[in-house]
Amino acid sequence: QQPLLLKYLSQENPGEPSEKVLLSGLPSPEGDSTSLLMMFVSLGLKVGKIQLLPDFTYIGTSAAVVSFSSADEAAQAIMALHQKMPADVGVTLKPPDKPSIAGGEGLKAWRAVFTRSFGIAYRGPDNKPCTAVSDHIFVSGLKQDVDEKMLEQMFRGLGLSVTWSKVYYDPSQWTCKALVQLSSLEDGFLAMTALSRKPGVA
């Protein structure tokens, strides 16, 4: 098992205290929301929602976005769990007996089109990659047979809604790339959070 890694997840001000936390270091292909909820309850914390983020990009661990009742509760969770092994806090984390939609159909759809050269970035107002949160995202490193229907199915598996998308062939890489407009800034932020994870980084 991997150590648990937690950090605040703020759409407006990255790194600033927030009631949302990104929890990494969970089992691959996905964590179990019931086990996670029990872990937080045992710490006396109130959780509003747990959104699982399966191991879409083959890094060996999955993650979850956890919404607490307040930023104070999120701070308590980070203090109690960050860089701790699950056994250190008396819990055993394992994949669920029955996968979620994201961990089942969503993961299958994503890995059918994903290549090792995959990349994701927000699109800025000048039509170039940027760091500011946007509902428009660039996706690169997709297999050559990807079309818009397959792309939208991938994002639906994440629980996200696509407003518009366009797939382009990239002859320099022998892959496809795409521009995707999601239904909201929040969906764009969640897509980036789920698909830009790196090994050993919260």
C-alpha positions as CSV (number, residue, x, y, z in Angstrom):
1,Q,0.0,0.0,0.0
2,Q,1.0,3.6,-0.6
3,P,0.9,6.5,2.0
4,L,-2.1,8.7,1.9
5,L,-1.5,12.1,0.4
6,L,-3.9,15.0,1.0
7,K,-4.1,18.6,-0.2
8,Y,-6.7,21.3,-0.4
9,L,-8.5,21.5,-3.7
10,S,-9.6,25.0,-4.4
11,Q,-10.8,26.0,-7.9
12,E,-10.3,29.7,-7.3
13,N,-7.0,29.8,-5.4
14,P,-5.0,26.6,-5.7
15,G,-3.5,25.5,-2.3
16,E,-5.7,27.9,-0.3
17,P,-7.8,26.3,2.6
18,S,-11.0,24.8,1.2
19,E,-13.7,22.3,2.3
20,K,-12.6,20.1,-0.6
21,V,-9.5,17.8,-0.4
22,L,-7.8,15.7,-3.0
23,L,-6.9,12.3,-1.4
24,S,-4.3,10.3,-3.3
25,G,-2.6,7.0,-2.6
26,L,-5.7,4.9,-2.8
27,P,-5.8,1.4,-4.4
28,S,-5.8,0.9,-8.2
29,P,-8.0,0.8,-10.2
30,E,-10.2,2.7,-7.7
31,G,-10.9,3.2,-4.0
32,D,-14.0,2.2,-2.0
33,S,-16.2,5.1,-0.9
34,T,-17.7,3.1,2.0
35,S,-14.3,2.4,3.5
36,L,-13.2,6.0,3.0
37,L,-16.4,7.3,4.7
38,M,-15.9,4.9,7.7
39,M,-12.3,6.2,8.0
40,F,-13.4,9.8,8.2
41,V,-16.3,9.0,10.5
42,S,-13.8,7.2,12.9
43,L,-11.9,10.5,13.0
44,G,-15.1,12.4,14.0
45,L,-15.2,14.2,10.6
46,K,-18.4,15.1,8.7
47,V,-18.2,14.3,5.0
48,G,-20.7,15.6,2.4
49,K,-19.5,13.8,-0.7
50,I,-16.8,11.5,-1.9
51,Q,-16.1,11.4,-5.7
52,L,-13.8,8.6,-6.7
53,L,-11.1,9.3,-9.3
54,P,-10.0,5.9,-10.8
55,D,-6.4,5.2,-12.0
56,F,-7.1,6.4,-15.5
57,T,-3.5,7.1,-16.4
58,Y,-1.8,3.9,-15.1
59,I,0.1,5.5,-12.2
60,G,-0.6,2.7,-9.8
61,T,-2.9,4.5,-7.4
62,S,-6.3,6.1,-7.5
63,A,-7.7,9.2,-5.7
64,A,-10.9,10.8,-4.5
65,V,-12.2,14.3,-4.1
66,V,-13.7,14.6,-0.6
67,S,-16.0,17.4,0.4
68,F,-16.1,18.1,4.1
69,S,-18.6,20.3,6.0
70,S,-16.0,23.1,6.4
71,A,-12.4,24.1,5.7
72,D,-11.7,23.4,9.4
73,E,-12.7,19.8,9.0
74,A,-10.7,19.5,5.9
75,A,-7.7,20.8,7.8
76,Q,-8.2,18.2,10.5
77,A,-8.3,15.5,7.9
78,I,-5.0,16.7,6.3
79,M,-3.4,16.9,9.7
80,A,-4.5,13.4,10.7
81,L,-3.9,11.5,7.5
82,H,-1.3,13.2,5.2
83,Q,1.7,10.9,4.5
84,K,0.3,8.3,6.8
85,M,-0.1,4.6,5.8
86,P,-3.7,3.4,6.1
87,A,-2.6,0.8,8.8
88,D,-1.2,3.7,10.8
89,V,-4.8,5.0,11.3
90,G,-6.3,1.6,11.7
91,V,-7.9,1.1,8.3
92,T,-7.6,-1.3,5.4
93,L,-8.3,0.3,2.0
94,K,-8.9,-2.0,-1.0
95,P,-10.8,-1.8,-4.3
96,P,-14.6,-2.2,-4.0
97,D,-16.3,-5.5,-4.7
98,K,-18.4,-3.8,-7.3
99,P,-16.8,-1.0,-9.3
100,S,-18.5,2.4,-9.7
101,I,-19.5,3.7,-13.1
102,A,-16.3,5.7,-13.3
103,G,-14.2,2.7,-12.2
104,G,-16.0,0.2,-14.5
105,E,-17.4,1.6,-17.7
106,G,-15.5,4.9,-17.4
107,L,-12.1,3.3,-16.8
108,K,-12.7,0.8,-19.7
109,A,-13.7,3.5,-22.1
110,W,-10.7,5.7,-21.1
111,R,-8.1,3.0,-21.3
112,A,-9.4,2.0,-24.8
113,V,-8.3,5.3,-26.2
114,F,-5.4,6.4,-23.9
115,T,-1.7,6.3,-25.0
116,R,1.4,6.8,-23.0
117,S,2.0,10.2,-24.6
118,F,-1.3,11.5,-23.1
119,G,-1.5,15.1,-22.0
120,I,-4.2,17.6,-20.8
121,A,-4.2,21.4,-20.4
122,Y,-6.7,24.2,-20.0
123,R,-7.3,26.3,-23.1
124,G,-6.6,30.0,-22.6
125,P,-8.3,33.0,-24.3
126,D,-5.5,33.1,-26.9
127,N,-6.2,29.5,-27.8
128,K,-3.0,28.3,-26.1
129,P,-2.5,26.1,-23.0
130,C,-2.8,28.0,-19.8
131,T,-3.0,27.4,-16.0
132,A,-6.2,29.3,-15.4
133,V,-9.3,27.1,-14.8
134,S,-11.4,26.8,-17.9
135,D,-14.3,24.8,-19.2
136,H,-12.3,24.3,-22.4
137,I,-9.5,21.7,-22.3
138,F,-6.9,20.4,-24.7
139,V,-6.4,16.6,-24.7
140,S,-3.5,15.0,-26.6
141,G,-2.0,11.5,-27.0
142,L,-5.2,9.7,-27.9
143,K,-5.3,6.6,-30.2
144,Q,-5.8,7.2,-33.9
145,D,-9.3,5.7,-34.0
146,V,-10.8,8.1,-31.5
147,D,-13.9,10.1,-32.5
148,E,-16.1,12.6,-30.8
149,K,-18.6,10.0,-29.6
150,M,-15.9,8.0,-27.9
151,L,-14.4,11.1,-26.4
152,E,-17.7,12.2,-24.9
153,Q,-18.2,8.6,-23.5
154,M,-14.9,8.9,-21.7
155,F,-15.9,12.1,-20.0
156,R,-19.3,10.8,-19.1
157,G,-17.5,7.9,-17.3
158,L,-16.0,10.6,-15.1
159,G,-19.4,11.9,-14.3
160,L,-18.8,15.0,-16.5
161,S,-21.0,16.5,-19.2
162,V,-19.5,17.5,-22.6
163,T,-21.0,20.5,-24.4
164,W,-18.9,20.3,-27.6
165,S,-15.8,18.5,-28.8
166,K,-13.6,18.1,-31.8
167,V,-10.9,15.5,-32.5
168,Y,-7.9,16.2,-34.7
169,Y,-5.3,13.8,-36.1
170,D,-1.8,14.7,-35.1
171,P,0.6,13.4,-37.8
172,S,3.7,14.4,-35.8
173,Q,2.9,11.9,-33.0
174,W,0.8,9.4,-34.9
175,T,-2.0,10.0,-32.4
176,C,-5.1,12.2,-32.1
177,K,-5.7,15.3,-30.0
178,A,-8.9,17.1,-29.1
179,L,-10.5,20.3,-27.9
180,V,-13.3,19.6,-25.4
181,Q,-15.8,22.1,-23.9
182,L,-17.2,20.8,-20.7
183,S,-20.5,22.1,-19.2
184,S,-18.9,24.2,-16.5
185,L,-15.7,25.5,-14.9
186,E,-16.2,23.0,-12.1
187,D,-16.3,20.1,-14.6
188,G,-13.2,21.4,-16.3
189,F,-11.4,21.6,-13.0
190,L,-12.4,18.1,-12.0
191,A,-11.3,16.7,-15.4
192,M,-7.9,18.3,-14.9
193,T,-7.7,17.0,-11.4
194,A,-8.6,13.5,-12.4
195,L,-6.4,13.2,-15.5
196,S,-3.2,15.1,-14.7
197,R,-2.3,13.1,-11.6
198,K,1.4,12.0,-11.2
199,P,2.9,9.1,-9.2
200,G,3.6,10.0,-5.6
201,V,2.0,13.5,-5.8
202,A,-1.2,14.6,-4.1
